[in-house]
């Protein structure tokens, strides 16, 4: 939600400035650093207004922030100093490395992990013979990261004194976005609506398998493992509805969603564990489609392996978010920026 137009310019501009600085800060120290910068800026504004005998105008607040420096440079002052890449570009450098890791390295590792799950099967043995070694991946990773590092180091050497570093307008910063109860309720309401449709779809699958595997339902049938995990999957769907309803009723309890998702992630882990302990998920109605059933079983097993990795990552994230929100509730600092 954007701030009201009736809000004092000092509060609006400072909030937008802090939001821009916070984008480049590590999450662990973000709130503490923003609290320190906020206190310093408001102290300067109060002293200036005391000298003027009136409230500062938007233009005067903008000049004050401009003297403070670009948000990325201010954020860089609180980050570990690097001799190769200075504080002006270091946050962007880290962001680019994360994007490369997320879009290339992690998907590559997930595919490799899925293939390793089939090491005992003939198809997996054929594929793993080409991808068994991670040497190729690490070579590519080091090459990409090395090139990115050299490019940023070169840019840092030639751009420190360019006019763009100091020539900027704080009034052009993005509007302040603060996560509100209304926004949480609207997101939860949307999740509730889609969750109801998802639950109805799940409940219809036993009688209408066409809904999940399409025309293949005429010559393939579900293996016994699905009778074991079906109702836990339904329970997960119901749990998501409960979470949405709770957020609609009590949106101020920001610690509840990540805490609740720790429990649902553990239930999901049990389901995945059951799926990984079997390699048969669909059965052929006749021998003519046995090959198709085998391919589909392999695909489902790969997806289960990838799901397992995602659950581990998700569990770590939810635990971290739960701890962060509980600490914020007990010791509130700066406003929670969306």
C-alpha positions in Angstrom: 0.0 0.0 0.0 1.3 3.4 -0.9 1.5 6.1 1.7 -1.2 8.8 1.9 -0.7 12.1 0.1 -1.5 13.9 3.4 1.5 12.4 5.0 4.4 14.8 5.8 7.0 14.9 3.0 9.7 14.0 5.5 8.0 10.7 6.5 7.1 9.8 3.0 10.5 10.5 1.4 12.4 8.9 4.3 10.2 5.8 4.2 10.8 5.5 0.4 14.5 6.1 0.9 14.7 3.4 3.6 12.8 1.0 1.4 15.4 1.6 -1.4 18.3 1.1 0.9 16.7 -2.1 2.4 16.5 -3.7 -1.0 20.3 -4.0 -1.1 20.8 -5.1 2.6 21.1 -8.7 3.8 18.0 -9.9 5.5 19.7 -10.8 8.7 20.9 -7.2 9.5 18.3 -5.4 7.4 15.9 -4.2 10.2 18.7 -3.1 12.6 20.5 -1.2 9.9 17.3 0.5 8.7 16.5 1.4 12.3 19.9 3.1 12.7 19.6 5.0 9.4 16.0 6.0 10.2 16.9 7.4 13.6 19.8 9.4 12.2 17.7 10.9 9.3 14.8 11.8 11.6 17.3 13.4 14.0 18.8 15.5 11.2 15.3 16.5 10.1 14.2 17.5 13.6 17.4 19.6 14.1 16.9 21.3 10.7 13.2 22.0 11.4 14.1 23.4 14.8 16.5 25.8 13.1 14.0 26.8 10.5 11.1 27.1 12.9 8.8 25.2 10.5 8.4 21.8 8.8 10.8 21.0 6.0 9.4 21.0 2.5 9.6 18.1 0.1 12.4 19.8 -1.8 14.5 20.3 1.4 14.0 16.7 2.5 15.0 15.6 -1.0 18.2 17.7 -0.8 19.0 16.2 2.6 18.6 12.6 1.3 20.6 13.5 -1.8 23.5 14.5 0.5 23.2 11.3 2.3 23.9 9.4 -0.9 22.3 6.9 -3.3 20.5 4.1 -1.5 22.9 1.5 -3.0 25.9 3.4 -1.8 24.5 3.8 1.7 23.7 0.1 1.8 27.2 -0.7 0.7 28.7 1.1 3.6 27.1 -1.5 5.9 28.3 -4.5 3.9 31.7 -6.2 4.2 34.2 -4.0 2.3 35.8 -5.7 -0.7 39.0 -4.5 -2.3 38.2 -5.9 -5.7 34.6 -4.6 -6.0 33.7 -1.5 -4.0 30.6 -0.8 -2.0 28.9 1.0 -4.9 28.6 -2.1 -7.0 29.0 -5.0 -4.5 25.2 -5.3 -3.8 24.4 -5.5 -7.5 27.3 -8.0 -8.0 25.9 -10.3 -5.3 22.4 -10.0 -6.8 23.7 -11.0 -10.2 25.5 -14.0 -8.7 22.3 -15.1 -7.0 20.4 -14.9 -10.2 22.9 -17.0 -12.1 22.9 -19.6 -9.3 19.1 -19.7 -9.2 18.5 -19.9 -12.9 21.4 -22.2 -13.9 23.3 -23.9 -11.1 20.4 -25.0 -8.9 18.2 -26.4 -11.8 21.3 -28.3 -13.1 21.9 -29.8 -9.6 18.3 -30.8 -9.3 18.3 -32.6 -12.6 21.6 -34.4 -11.7 20.1 -35.4 -8.3 17.0 -36.8 -10.0 19.1 -38.8 -12.4 21.2 -40.2 -9.6 18.0 -41.6 -8.0 17.8 -44.0 -10.9 21.4 -45.2 -10.7 20.2 -48.8 -10.5 18.0 -48.6 -13.6 19.3 -49.1 -17.1 18.0 -45.7 -18.3 19.6 -43.9 -15.4 22.9 -45.7 -15.9 23.0 -44.5 -19.5 22.2 -40.9 -18.5 24.5 -40.9 -15.5 27.4 -42.1 -17.6 27.3 -38.7 -19.3 26.6 -36.6 -16.2 28.1 -38.7 -13.4 30.9 -36.2 -12.8 30.2 -32.7 -11.5 33.4 -31.5 -13.0 31.7 -30.0 -16.0 29.3 -28.1 -13.8 31.9 -26.6 -11.6 34.0 -25.6 -14.5 31.1 -23.7 -16.0 30.2 -22.2 -12.7 33.7 -20.9 -11.9 34.0 -19.6 -15.5 30.7 -17.7 -15.3 31.3 -16.3 -11.8 34.9 -15.4 -12.8 33.7 -13.4 -15.8 31.0 -11.7 -13.8 33.6 -10.7 -11.1 36.0 -9.3 -13.7 33.3 -7.3 -15.4 32.1 -5.8 -12.2 35.6 -5.0 -11.1 36.3 -3.2 -14.4 33.1 -1.2 -14.1 33.9 -0.3 -10.5 37.3 1.1 -11.6 35.9 3.4 -14.3 32.5 4.5 -12.7 33.4 5.6 -9.2 33.6 9.3 -10.2 30.9 9.4 -12.9 28.2 12.0 -12.5 25.4 9.4 -12.2 26.7 8.5 -8.7 25.8 11.9 -7.3 23.2 13.2 -9.8 19.9 11.7 -8.7 16.6 12.7 -7.3 15.1 11.1 -4.1 11.7 12.2 -5.2 11.8 9.7 -8.1 12.2 6.7 -5.7 9.5 4.1 -5.9 6.4 4.7 -3.7 6.6 3.2 -0.2 5.1 -0.2 0.1 4.0 -1.4 3.5 2.4 -4.8 4.0 -1.0 -4.2 5.5 -3.8 -6.3 7.1 -6.0 -5.6 4.0 -3.3 -6.9 1.6 -2.8 -10.0 3.7 -6.6 -10.6 3.8 -7.0 -10.2 0.0 -4.1 -12.6 -0.7 -5.6 -15.1 1.8 -9.0 -14.7 0.2 -7.6 -15.5 -3.2 -5.8 -18.5 -1.8 -9.0 -19.7 -0.1 -11.0 -19.5 -3.4 -8.4 -21.4 -5.4 -7.9 -23.8 -2.5 -11.6 -24.7 -2.5 -11.4 -25.5 -6.2 -8.3 -27.5 -5.7 -9.9 -29.5 -2.9 -12.9 -30.3 -5.0 -10.6 -31.4 -7.8 -8.7 -33.8 -5.4 -11.9 -35.3 -4.0 -13.2 -36.0 -7.6 -10.0 -37.8 -8.7 -10.8 -41.3 -7.3 -14.1 -41.4 -9.3 -12.7 -39.5 -12.3 -9.0 -40.4 -12.8 -9.3 -38.6 -16.2 -8.8 -35.4 -14.3 -5.2 -36.1 -13.5 -3.8 -38.3 -16.3 -6.2 -37.5 -19.1 -6.9 -40.2 -21.7 -4.2 -42.4 -20.2 -6.8 -43.2 -17.5 -8.3 -45.7 -20.0 -5.2 -47.9 -20.1 -3.4 -47.0 -16.9 -4.4 -47.4 -13.3 -3.1 -46.1 -10.0 -0.6 -48.2 -8.0 -1.4 -49.1 -4.3 1.0 -46.3 -3.1 -1.7 -43.7 -4.0 -4.1 -45.3 -1.6 -1.6 -44.6 1.1 -0.8 -41.0 0.4 -4.2 -39.8 -1.0 -5.8 -38.7 2.2 -2.6 -37.0 3.6 -2.6 -35.0 0.3 -6.2 -34.1 0.9 -5.3 -33.1 4.5 -2.6 -30.8 3.1 -5.3 -29.1 0.9 -7.6 -28.7 3.9 -4.7 -27.3 5.9 -4.1 -24.6 3.3 -7.8 -23.6 3.6 -7.4 -23.4 7.3 -4.4 -21.2 7.0 -6.2 -18.9 4.6 -9.2 -18.5 6.9 -6.9 -17.9 9.9 -5.1 -15.1 8.0 -8.4 -13.5 7.0 -9.5 -13.5 10.6 -6.2 -12.6 12.3 -3.9 -10.9 9.6 -1.8 -9.2 12.3 -0.3 -12.5 13.4 2.4 -12.5 10.8 4.3 -15.4 12.6 1.5 -17.8 12.0 1.8 -18.6 8.3 5.5 -19.6 8.3 5.0 -21.5 11.6 2.0 -23.4 10.3 3.9 -24.2 7.0 6.6 -25.9 9.0 4.0 -28.5 10.0 2.6 -28.8 6.5 6.1 -29.1 5.1 6.8 -32.0 7.5 3.6 -33.7 6.3 4.6 -33.2 2.7 8.0 -34.7 3.6 6.3 -37.8 4.9 4.3 -38.1 1.6 7.5 -37.7 -0.5 9.3 -40.2 1.6 6.5 -42.7 0.9 6.7 -42.0 -2.8 10.5 -42.4 -2.9 10.3 -45.8 -1.3 8.6 -47.2 -4.3 9.2 -47.0 -8.0 5.7 -48.0 -9.1 3.1 -45.4 -9.4 0.9 -46.5 -12.3 0.1 -49.9 -13.5 -0.5 -50.9 -17.2 -3.9 -52.3 -18.1 -2.2 -54.6 -20.7 1.3 -55.4 -21.9 1.0 -53.1 -24.9 1.3 -50.0 -22.6 3.9 -51.4 -20.2 6.6 -49.2 -21.7 4.5 -46.1 -21.3 3.8 -47.0 -17.7 7.5 -47.4 -17.1 8.3 -44.0 -18.5 5.6 -42.4 -16.4 6.9 -44.1 -13.3 10.4 -42.7 -13.9 9.0 -39.2 -14.5 7.0 -39.3 -11.2 10.1 -40.6 -9.3 12.2 -37.8 -10.7 9.5 -35.3 -9.7 9.4 -36.8 -6.2 13.1 -36.4 -5.8 13.0 -32.8 -6.9 10.1 -32.2 -4.6 12.1 -33.6 -1.7 15.0 -31.1 -2.4 12.5 -28.3 -2.6 10.9 -29.3 0.7 14.3 -29.2 2.5 14.9 -25.7 1.2 11.4 -24.7 2.0 11.6 -26.0 5.6 14.8 -23.9 6.2 13.1 -20.8 4.8 9.9 -21.3 6.9 11.9 -21.8 10.1 13.9 -18.7 9.4 10.8 -16.6 8.6 9.0 -17.9 11.7 11.9 -17.0 13.9 12.2 -13.6 12.2 8.5 -12.8 12.6 8.4 -14.0 16.2 11.4 -11.8 17.1 9.7 -8.8 15.3 6.5 -9.4 17.3 8.4 -9.5 20.6 10.8 -6.6 19.7 9.3 -4.5 16.9 11.8 -2.3 15.1 11.0 -0.5 11.8 7.8 -0.9 9.8 7.6 -4.1 7.9 8.2 -3.2 4.3 6.6 -5.5 1.8 
